[in-house]
Amino acid sequence: MGTYLSKPITDKESHDTDNGWLSCGSSSMQGWRESQEDAHNCLLDFDKSVALFAVYDGHGGAEVAQYAAEKLPSLVKNTLYDTQDYEQALIKAFMDFDDSLIESPSIERLTALREDVNEECADEEEEREELNELYEEAKIPIEDILLKYKNKIIENMEKKKESENEPSSSKESFTPLLKSIVETNDACGSSSSITVKDDDKTNVGNGIDECKSEDSTAESSSNAKVNGSSNDDENDKTENFVAESSGVVEWGPGCSNGRNSIEQIPGTLNIINDDSEDDTDVDDDDDDDEDEMFEASINKLDDESDSESDEEDDDEEIPSNSFIYEDDDEEDKPGKDSGCTAVMALLVNNKLYVANAGDSRCVVSVGGKAHDMSKDHKPEDELELKRICKAGGRVSSDGRVNGGLNLSRALGDHNYKKNKDLPNTEQMITALPDVTVLDITPDNNNFIVLACDGIWNSLSSQEVVDFILERINKPDVKLSSICEELFEQCLAPNTLSDGTGCDNMTCIIVKLKPNQKRSRTDDKEDDSEGGECKKLKSDSIEPESVH
């Protein structure tokens, strides 16, 4: 079902909080999506007489939205904020955050967030499968369930038995084969005994045999190859290991390590018959020479292995600046192939500043009428289309940039921001926000709503305001419960439509308390502004003020 689940996850994460001048309720729901990629901020005490609220709608992953919730509010308190230039402070915060996403510390954090989300999603998927299995079993007769689990137990026991019977290494399987040779010789009435010289034993590590053939083995009249398997017939073992006229057994290319698909290294293993006439003619000096040659070959092999290991380590060494994006880097790194929209409301006393990049939205109810504090940024809009084409992009007939994103402004998504001849404000996808300012007063019909497009794709701004107005003035109502009801209203019954009602959903409702007192400074600002709404266009931003 693509990016959708077979059934929606309607569990909701909700919170309510208030202070002396504000009440706030928030909630989020995963819905039909495979994962929850939204994040949000509700900071009623962001500063003295200042509150901050934000919704981040992630795409391509949840990491950029989550990181924005962690980092972006702190960037708002910059030098422009200190001089009470809140509009420019918000713009600077958005651009500074977006620029930081290609720096090593941010990428490390984004990578960690992505891994956490993937692990959490895997755990949730496993839990869902177990629950679905339980639901199905509830419909099955008890006899069939017992038979099902009986078969599972038998299957697990057989696997365990096979695992126990499987030889762990060639060395382990070789020892019982030698014992079988001794037993066979004894049964045939042979008076000879077979011993293995300790110095000639082969070291085995990690399933790889470290052995090497010697020229001296060519003197033997016949050699037998060891296959390292403990499952062959005893007679076959004897034929493979015992040479008729020699006490030498060759450990050749056929030695067992096939499970690792490693090329085998030939070597020798001497088996000495104590009562053999040929062996009694060999003096101690010859034995010592052969021992020294064998040890030398092993040392040479060890040196070669160490050298190869060092070369592999050098090849695998990761440079310290590997997190910094380069032209030849992979495209699927967090922050390059993922991003988020962002709508942020900064409430300073009774003055509301809203910065928006993308298609999340902030709406204010003024006397029961919906007042949009942000405009959805869509690629087909004239201003957006012009910028996209100038940066070398194109917009498809279904409103997607280069066939991908269906929005034109966002944090992250640096695969769309690689034109080195243009500033960050003029890339195909830019993080530059529009900023809108409005004075609001405490009133029963006045409140602020921030939500992702999972809400606005289903309902218009006025429909959302009307929905909230029907409930917000009821006694003891929780604002978060209104958000939850709103989700149920927007949720699609299935995924057969165009996707409306199938997205993640996040909503914040903020209400000013009637007895909230306004500061003297704010009264002066009202006189100068006249209580009118002011919107800053992106074209009016001075390039030097954006970083």
C-alpha positions as CSV (number, residue, x, y, z in Angstrom):
1,M,0.0,0.0,0.0
2,G,3.0,2.3,-0.6
3,T,3.5,4.8,2.1
4,Y,0.2,4.0,3.8
5,L,-0.6,1.4,6.5
6,S,-3.4,-1.2,6.1
7,K,-5.2,0.5,9.0
8,P,-4.6,4.0,10.5
9,I,-2.9,4.5,13.9
10,T,-5.3,6.8,15.7
11,D,-3.5,7.0,19.0
12,K,-2.9,10.6,19.9
13,E,-0.2,12.3,21.9
14,S,-1.8,15.3,23.6
15,H,-0.8,18.0,26.1
16,D,-2.4,20.9,27.8
17,T,-0.6,23.7,29.6
18,D,-1.3,27.3,30.7
19,N,0.2,30.2,32.6
20,G,-1.0,33.5,33.8
21,W,-1.9,34.8,30.4
22,L,-2.3,31.9,28.0
23,S,-3.9,28.5,27.6
24,C,-2.5,26.0,25.1
25,G,-3.6,22.5,23.9
26,S,-1.7,20.4,21.4
27,S,-2.0,17.0,19.9
28,S,-0.5,14.8,17.1
29,M,-1.7,11.6,15.4
30,Q,0.2,9.3,12.9
31,G,-2.9,8.3,10.9
32,W,-2.5,6.3,7.8
33,R,1.2,7.1,7.3
34,E,3.9,4.5,8.0
35,S,5.6,6.8,10.5
36,Q,5.0,10.1,12.4
37,E,7.2,12.8,10.8
38,D,5.7,15.8,12.5
39,A,7.1,17.8,15.4
40,H,6.1,20.9,17.3
41,N,6.9,23.4,20.0
42,C,4.7,24.9,22.7
43,L,6.8,27.3,24.8
44,L,4.5,29.5,26.9
45,D,7.4,31.0,28.8
46,F,9.8,31.4,26.0
47,D,10.8,34.8,27.4
48,K,9.3,37.5,29.7
49,S,5.8,38.2,28.2
50,V,6.8,36.1,25.1
51,A,5.5,32.8,24.0
52,L,6.6,30.6,21.0
53,F,4.6,28.0,19.1
54,A,5.6,26.0,16.0
55,V,4.6,23.1,13.8
56,Y,7.1,21.2,11.7
57,D,5.8,18.8,9.0
58,G,8.6,16.4,8.0
59,H,9.0,14.7,4.6
60,G,11.6,12.1,3.6
61,G,12.0,11.3,7.3
62,A,11.3,12.8,10.7
63,E,14.8,13.9,11.6
64,V,14.8,17.4,10.3
65,A,11.4,18.2,11.9
66,Q,12.6,16.7,15.2
67,Y,15.9,18.6,15.0
68,A,14.1,21.9,14.3
69,A,12.0,21.4,17.4
70,E,15.2,20.9,19.4
71,K,17.3,23.7,17.9
72,L,15.3,26.4,16.0
73,P,13.7,28.2,19.1
74,S,17.1,28.9,20.6
75,L,18.2,30.5,17.3
76,V,15.4,33.0,17.5
77,K,17.1,34.6,20.5
78,N,19.7,36.3,18.3
79,T,21.1,39.8,18.2
80,L,18.1,41.0,16.2
81,Y,15.8,39.6,18.8
82,D,17.7,41.5,21.5
83,T,16.9,44.7,19.6
84,Q,13.2,43.7,19.4
85,D,13.4,43.4,15.6
86,Y,11.3,40.2,15.8
87,E,10.5,39.9,12.1
88,Q,14.2,39.8,11.1
89,A,15.1,37.7,14.1
90,L,12.7,35.0,12.8
91,I,14.0,35.2,9.3
92,K,17.6,35.0,10.5
93,A,16.8,32.0,12.7
94,F,15.2,30.1,9.8
95,M,18.1,30.7,7.5
96,D,20.8,30.1,10.1
97,F,19.2,26.8,11.0
98,D,18.9,25.7,7.4
99,D,22.6,26.6,6.7
100,S,23.7,24.6,9.7
101,L,22.2,21.4,8.4
102,I,25.2,20.8,6.1
103,E,27.7,21.1,9.0
104,S,29.2,18.0,10.7
105,P,27.6,18.4,14.2
106,S,24.1,18.8,12.7
107,I,24.5,15.9,10.3
108,E,25.7,13.7,13.2
109,R,22.6,14.6,15.2
110,L,20.3,14.1,12.2
111,T,21.8,10.7,11.5
112,A,21.3,9.7,15.1
113,L,17.7,10.9,15.0
114,R,17.1,9.0,11.8
115,E,18.5,5.8,13.3
116,D,16.3,6.2,16.4
117,V,13.2,6.7,14.3
118,N,14.0,3.7,12.1
119,E,14.5,1.5,15.2
120,E,11.4,2.7,16.8
121,C,9.4,2.1,13.6
122,A,10.8,-1.4,13.4
123,D,9.7,-2.2,17.0
124,E,6.3,-0.8,16.3
125,E,5.9,-2.8,13.2
126,E,6.8,-6.0,15.1
127,E,4.3,-5.1,17.8
128,R,1.6,-4.5,15.1
129,E,2.3,-7.9,13.5
130,E,2.1,-9.7,16.8
131,L,-1.2,-7.9,17.6
132,N,-2.6,-8.8,14.2
133,E,-1.6,-12.4,14.7
134,L,-3.4,-12.4,18.0
135,Y,-6.5,-11.0,16.4
136,E,-6.4,-13.6,13.7
137,E,-5.9,-16.4,16.3
138,A,-9.0,-15.2,18.2
139,K,-11.0,-16.3,15.1
140,I,-9.4,-19.8,14.9
141,P,-10.6,-22.9,16.8
142,I,-8.5,-23.8,19.8
143,E,-7.5,-27.1,18.3
144,D,-5.9,-25.4,15.2
145,I,-4.1,-22.9,17.5
146,L,-2.6,-25.8,19.5
147,L,-1.5,-27.6,16.4
148,K,0.0,-24.4,15.0
149,Y,2.2,-23.9,18.1
150,K,3.1,-27.6,18.3
151,N,4.4,-27.4,14.7
152,K,6.4,-24.3,15.7
153,I,8.0,-26.1,18.6
154,I,8.9,-29.1,16.5
155,E,10.4,-26.8,13.9
156,N,12.5,-24.9,16.4
157,M,13.7,-28.2,18.0
158,E,14.8,-29.5,14.5
159,K,16.7,-26.3,13.8
160,K,18.4,-26.5,17.2
161,K,19.4,-30.1,16.6
162,E,20.8,-29.3,13.1
163,S,22.8,-26.4,14.6
164,E,24.3,-28.6,17.3
165,N,25.3,-31.3,14.8
166,E,26.9,-28.8,12.4
167,P,30.7,-28.6,12.9
168,S,31.9,-25.3,14.1
169,S,35.3,-25.4,12.3
170,S,37.6,-27.6,10.3
171,K,39.8,-28.1,13.4
172,E,37.0,-29.5,15.4
173,S,35.9,-31.9,12.7
174,F,39.5,-33.1,12.0
175,T,40.1,-34.5,15.5
176,P,37.3,-37.1,15.5
177,L,38.5,-38.2,12.0
178,L,41.9,-38.9,13.3
179,K,40.4,-40.9,16.1
180,S,38.4,-42.9,13.7
181,I,41.6,-43.7,11.7
182,V,43.2,-45.1,14.9
183,E,40.2,-47.2,15.7
184,T,40.1,-48.5,12.2
185,N,43.8,-49.5,12.3
186,D,43.3,-51.2,15.6
187,A,40.3,-53.1,14.3
188,C,42.4,-54.4,11.3
189,G,45.1,-55.6,13.7
190,S,47.7,-53.0,12.9
191,S,50.4,-52.6,15.6
192,S,51.2,-49.0,14.5
193,S,50.0,-46.0,16.4
194,I,49.4,-42.5,14.9
195,T,50.4,-39.3,16.6
196,V,50.2,-35.7,15.4
197,K,53.2,-33.5,16.1
198,D,52.2,-30.4,18.1
199,D,54.4,-28.1,16.0
200,D,52.6,-29.1,12.8
201,K,49.1,-28.4,14.1
202,T,47.3,-25.7,12.0
203,N,46.0,-22.6,13.7
204,V,42.4,-21.9,12.9
205,G,40.7,-18.6,13.6
206,N,37.3,-17.2,12.5
207,G,36.7,-20.2,10.3
208,I,39.8,-19.5,8.1
209,D,42.7,-22.1,7.9
210,E,46.2,-20.6,8.1
211,C,48.4,-23.2,6.5
212,K,50.9,-23.4,3.6
213,S,52.3,-26.4,1.6
214,E,56.1,-27.2,1.7
215,D,58.3,-28.5,-1.0
216,S,59.3,-31.4,1.2
217,T,55.9,-33.1,0.8
218,A,56.7,-33.9,-2.8
219,E,59.0,-36.7,-1.6
220,S,56.1,-38.7,-0.3
221,S,54.9,-41.5,-2.7
222,S,51.2,-40.7,-2.2
223,N,49.2,-38.0,-0.5
224,A,45.5,-37.9,0.6
225,K,43.4,-34.8,0.8
226,V,41.5,-33.9,3.9
227,N,38.0,-32.5,3.3
228,G,37.4,-31.5,6.9
229,S,33.9,-33.0,7.1
230,S,32.9,-35.1,10.1
231,N,29.8,-36.5,8.3
232,D,31.6,-38.8,5.8
233,D,31.6,-42.6,6.1
234,E,34.3,-44.1,8.3
235,N,35.8,-46.1,5.4
236,D,35.9,-43.0,3.2
237,K,37.7,-41.2,6.0
238,T,40.3,-43.9,6.2
239,E,40.9,-43.9,2.5
240,N,41.2,-40.1,2.4
241,F,43.7,-39.8,5.3
242,V,45.9,-42.9,5.3
243,A,48.5,-43.3,2.5
244,E,49.7,-46.8,1.9
245,S,53.4,-46.1,1.9
246,S,53.8,-42.8,3.6
247,G,53.2,-41.2,7.0
248,V,52.3,-37.9,5.4
249,V,48.8,-36.6,4.9
250,E,48.4,-33.5,2.7
251,W,46.1,-30.7,3.9
252,G,45.3,-29.4,0.4
253,P,43.0,-27.0,-1.2
254,G,40.0,-29.1,-0.4
255,C,40.2,-28.3,3.3
256,S,36.9,-27.3,4.9
257,N,35.8,-23.8,5.2
258,G,33.3,-23.7,2.5
259,R,30.7,-22.0,4.7
260,N,32.7,-18.8,4.5
261,S,33.4,-19.0,0.7
262,I,37.1,-18.3,1.4
263,E,39.8,-19.5,-1.0
264,Q,41.7,-22.2,0.8
265,I,45.4,-22.2,1.4
266,P,47.3,-25.5,0.8
267,G,49.5,-26.9,3.6
268,T,50.8,-30.1,5.1
269,L,50.2,-32.1,8.2
270,N,52.7,-34.9,9.2
271,I,51.4,-38.1,10.7
272,I,54.2,-40.3,12.1
273,N,54.1,-44.1,12.4
274,D,56.3,-44.9,15.4
275,D,57.1,-48.5,14.2
276,S,57.7,-47.6,10.6
277,E,61.1,-48.5,9.2
278,D,61.3,-45.4,7.1
279,D,60.7,-43.2,10.1
280,T,63.5,-44.8,12.1
281,D,65.9,-43.8,9.4
282,V,65.0,-40.1,9.8
283,D,67.3,-38.3,12.2
284,D,66.4,-35.6,14.6
285,D,68.2,-32.9,12.5
286,D,65.9,-33.6,9.5
287,D,62.8,-33.2,11.8
288,D,64.1,-30.0,13.2
289,D,64.7,-28.7,9.6
290,E,61.2,-29.5,8.6
291,D,59.8,-27.9,11.7
292,E,61.7,-24.8,11.1
293,M,60.6,-24.6,7.4
294,F,57.0,-25.1,8.5
295,E,57.2,-22.5,11.2
296,A,58.8,-20.1,8.7
297,S,55.9,-20.6,6.3
298,I,53.4,-19.9,9.0
299,N,55.2,-16.7,10.1
300,K,55.4,-15.6,6.5
301,L,51.6,-16.2,6.1
302,D,51.0,-14.2,9.3
303,D,53.0,-11.3,8.0
304,E,51.1,-11.3,4.8
305,S,47.8,-11.4,6.6
306,D,48.8,-8.5,8.9
307,S,49.9,-6.5,5.8
308,E,46.6,-7.2,4.0
309,S,44.7,-6.3,7.2
310,D,46.5,-3.0,7.5
311,E,45.8,-2.2,3.9
312,E,42.1,-2.9,4.5
313,D,42.0,-0.8,7.6
314,D,43.6,2.1,5.6
315,D,40.9,1.7,2.9
316,E,38.1,1.7,5.4
317,E,39.3,4.6,7.5
318,I,36.7,7.4,7.5
319,P,38.0,10.9,7.1
320,S,37.0,13.3,9.9
321,N,35.2,15.6,7.5
322,S,33.1,12.8,5.9
323,F,29.8,14.3,7.2
324,I,30.3,17.5,5.2
325,Y,28.4,17.3,1.9
326,E,30.5,17.3,-1.2
327,D,29.4,17.0,-4.9
328,D,30.2,13.3,-5.0
329,D,28.6,12.5,-1.7
330,E,25.6,10.2,-1.5
331,E,22.2,11.8,-2.1
332,D,20.4,10.0,0.7
333,K,21.9,11.7,3.7
334,P,19.5,13.3,6.2
335,G,19.1,17.0,5.5
336,K,19.8,16.3,1.8
337,D,17.0,13.9,1.0
338,S,14.7,15.0,3.9
339,G,13.3,18.2,5.2
340,C,10.3,19.8,6.9
341,T,8.0,22.8,6.6
342,A,7.9,25.2,9.4
343,V,5.3,27.7,10.7
344,M,6.3,29.6,13.9
345,A,4.2,32.0,15.9
346,L,6.0,34.4,18.3
347,L,3.6,36.1,20.6
348,V,5.0,39.2,22.3
349,N,2.5,40.5,24.7
350,N,-0.6,40.9,22.4
351,K,1.4,41.2,19.1
352,L,1.7,38.1,17.0
353,Y,4.6,37.5,14.6
354,V,4.2,34.5,12.3
355,A,7.0,33.1,10.1
356,N,6.2,30.4,7.5
357,A,8.1,28.3,5.0
358,G,6.1,25.6,3.3
359,D,2.4,24.6,3.5
360,S,1.8,24.3,7.2
361,R,-0.4,27.2,8.3
362,C,-1.3,29.6,11.1
363,V,-4.8,31.0,11.4
364,V,-6.2,33.5,13.9
365,S,-9.9,33.7,14.8
366,V,-10.8,37.4,15.0
367,G,-14.3,37.8,16.1
368,G,-15.1,34.4,14.7
369,K,-13.6,35.1,11.3
370,A,-10.6,33.2,10.0
371,H,-7.6,35.4,9.4
372,D,-4.7,33.6,7.6
373,M,-1.3,34.5,9.1
374,S,0.6,32.5,6.5
375,K,0.4,31.6,2.8
376,D,1.0,28.1,1.6
377,H,4.1,28.0,-0.6
378,K,3.3,25.9,-3.7
379,P,5.6,25.5,-6.8
380,E,3.0,26.5,-9.3
381,D,2.5,30.0,-7.7
382,E,3.9,32.7,-9.9
383,L,6.6,34.0,-7.5
384,E,7.7,30.5,-6.6
385,L,7.7,29.2,-10.2
386,K,9.9,32.1,-11.3
387,R,12.5,31.4,-8.6
388,I,12.5,27.6,-9.3
389,C,13.1,28.1,-13.0
390,K,15.8,30.6,-12.5
391,A,17.6,28.2,-10.2
392,G,17.5,25.5,-13.0
393,G,14.5,23.5,-11.8
394,R,11.2,22.7,-13.3
395,V,7.7,22.1,-12.1
396,S,5.6,19.2,-13.3
397,S,2.0,19.3,-14.3
398,D,1.0,18.0,-10.9
399,G,2.9,20.8,-9.1
400,R,6.1,19.0,-8.1
401,V,9.6,20.4,-8.2
402,N,11.8,18.2,-10.5
403,G,9.1,15.5,-10.0
404,G,9.7,15.4,-6.2
405,L,8.5,17.9,-3.6
406,N,5.0,19.4,-3.9
407,L,6.1,22.5,-2.0
408,S,8.6,25.3,-2.7
409,R,9.9,26.3,0.7
410,A,11.3,24.1,3.4
411,L,14.1,23.5,5.9
412,G,16.5,20.9,4.7
413,D,16.1,19.3,1.3
414,H,19.6,20.4,0.3
415,N,19.5,18.3,-2.9
416,Y,17.5,21.2,-4.2
417,K,19.9,23.8,-3.0
418,K,23.1,23.1,-4.9
419,N,23.3,26.0,-7.3
420,K,26.6,27.6,-6.3
421,D,25.9,30.7,-8.3
422,L,22.8,31.7,-6.2
423,P,22.4,32.7,-2.5
424,N,20.3,30.5,-0.2
425,T,17.3,32.7,-0.6
426,E,17.1,32.0,-4.4
427,Q,17.5,28.2,-4.5
428,M,14.8,26.0,-6.0
429,I,13.7,25.2,-2.5
430,T,14.4,27.9,0.0
431,A,14.0,28.2,3.8
432,L,13.3,31.9,3.5
433,P,10.0,32.5,5.5
434,D,7.3,35.1,4.9
435,V,6.5,37.0,8.1
436,T,3.1,38.4,9.1
437,V,2.3,40.6,12.1
438,L,-1.1,41.1,13.8
439,D,-2.4,42.5,17.1
440,I,-4.8,40.3,18.9
441,T,-6.9,40.9,22.0
442,P,-8.3,38.5,24.6
443,D,-11.8,37.6,23.6
444,N,-14.0,34.6,23.7
445,N,-13.9,34.3,19.9
446,N,-10.2,35.1,19.5
447,F,-7.6,32.2,19.4
448,I,-4.6,31.0,17.4
449,V,-4.4,27.8,15.5
450,L,-1.3,26.2,14.0
451,A,-1.5,23.0,12.1
452,C,0.2,20.9,9.3
453,D,-1.3,20.4,5.9
454,G,-2.9,17.1,7.1
455,I,-5.6,19.4,8.5
456,W,-5.7,22.2,5.9
457,N,-6.0,19.7,3.0
458,S,-9.2,18.4,4.5
459,L,-10.8,21.7,5.9
460,S,-10.5,25.3,5.0
461,S,-9.3,27.9,7.5
462,Q,-12.8,29.1,8.2
463,E,-14.1,25.5,8.6
464,V,-11.4,24.9,11.2
465,V,-12.3,28.1,13.0
466,D,-16.0,27.2,13.0
467,F,-15.2,23.7,14.3
468,I,-13.2,25.1,17.3
469,L,-15.7,27.9,18.1
470,E,-18.4,25.2,18.6
471,R,-16.3,23.7,21.4
472,I,-13.8,26.2,22.9
473,N,-16.2,28.1,25.2
474,K,-17.7,25.0,26.8
475,P,-16.9,24.7,30.5
476,D,-13.8,22.7,31.5
477,V,-13.0,21.9,27.9
478,K,-9.5,20.8,27.1
479,L,-8.0,22.5,24.1
480,S,-6.1,19.3,23.2
481,S,-9.4,17.4,23.1
482,I,-10.6,19.8,20.4
483,C,-7.5,19.0,18.4
484,E,-8.2,15.3,18.8
485,E,-11.8,15.7,17.6
486,L,-10.5,17.7,14.7
487,F,-8.3,14.8,13.7
488,E,-11.2,12.4,13.7
489,Q,-13.1,14.9,11.5
490,C,-10.3,15.0,9.0
491,L,-9.2,11.4,9.0
492,A,-10.1,9.5,5.7
493,P,-12.0,6.2,6.0
494,N,-9.6,4.6,3.6
495,T,-6.6,5.4,1.3
496,L,-8.5,5.0,-2.0
497,S,-8.9,8.7,-2.6
498,D,-6.3,11.3,-3.6
499,G,-4.6,11.1,-0.1
500,T,-6.7,13.7,1.6
501,G,-7.1,12.7,5.2
502,C,-4.3,10.2,5.1
503,D,-1.4,12.4,6.3
504,N,0.1,12.9,9.7
505,M,-1.9,15.4,11.8
506,T,-0.6,18.0,14.3
507,C,-2.5,20.9,15.7
508,I,-1.9,23.6,18.4
509,I,-4.7,25.8,19.8
510,V,-3.7,28.9,21.8
511,K,-6.1,31.1,23.7
512,L,-5.4,34.4,25.5
513,K,-6.9,34.7,29.0
514,P,-9.3,37.7,29.4
515,N,-7.5,39.2,32.4
516,Q,-4.1,39.4,30.8
517,K,-2.6,42.8,31.3
518,R,-0.7,44.5,28.5
519,S,2.6,46.3,29.1
520,R,3.1,50.0,28.6
521,T,5.6,49.3,25.8
522,D,3.0,47.3,23.9
523,D,0.5,50.2,24.2
524,K,3.0,52.5,22.5
525,E,3.5,50.0,19.7
526,D,-0.3,49.8,19.1
527,D,-0.4,53.6,18.7
528,S,2.3,53.6,16.1
529,E,1.1,50.5,14.2
530,G,-2.6,51.4,14.4
531,G,-3.5,47.7,15.0
532,E,-3.1,46.9,11.3
533,C,-1.8,43.7,9.9
534,K,1.6,43.9,8.3
535,K,3.1,41.3,6.0
536,L,6.8,41.3,5.0
537,K,7.4,40.1,1.4
538,S,10.4,38.0,0.8
539,D,11.5,40.3,-2.0
540,S,11.9,43.1,0.5
541,I,14.5,41.3,2.6
542,E,18.0,42.8,2.4
543,P,20.5,40.1,1.3
544,E,23.0,41.1,3.9
545,S,20.5,40.5,6.7
546,V,20.1,36.9,5.7
547,H,22.8,34.3,6.5
